[in-house]
């Protein structure tokens, strides 16, 4: 048998997760992502770049 076929029910060896992978499992991760995207959107809307993109009426 090849090594890629595992025994059913046998768990893969536990791989140590990095700090980032551990943080991504917490509920704070999606909150932090959404807050940072919101802040970036507000900063973009208030920037001079947005004024240059909008037509002058």
Residue pairs with C-beta under 8 A, 6 or more apart in sequence:
6 12
17 25
23 29
44 50
